[in-house]
């Protein structure tokens, strides 16, 4: 299964999700992009650091904007926020059937947090990056379990 993760600048949340899925998902291929991303920016150092602390090496990342090619490549497109989802639906209406927020796609009956967004850690502490990573990990692991059981 090919998964495209999307956030704003493609330097924090979506690269962390990409790294986690490529680390834990055997039958998955993940890429990431940003709605307002430029080309070639490295992942945020704090994002790289918290991934490394969890045993995930992610030093080769280069940011990229969302494109028709990436949207076509993906089996599913998972955004970090409802706003990202809405932007993609407007910019790429032909792919609306495969665009979801990460939380929406992995929703279970046990979920009490109905906020569809993964919070943006940009400019905040390493602890905030770790908290964001742990939230992403939870939903990416659910994704692997759900798709593995279909």
Secondary structure by P-SEA (a helix, b strand, c coil): cbbbbbccccccaaaaaaaaaaaccccbbbbbccccccccccccaaaaaaaaaaccccccbbbbcccaaaaaaccbbbbccaaaaaaaaaaccccccccccccccccccccccccccccccccccaaaaaaaaaaaaaaaaaaaaaaaac
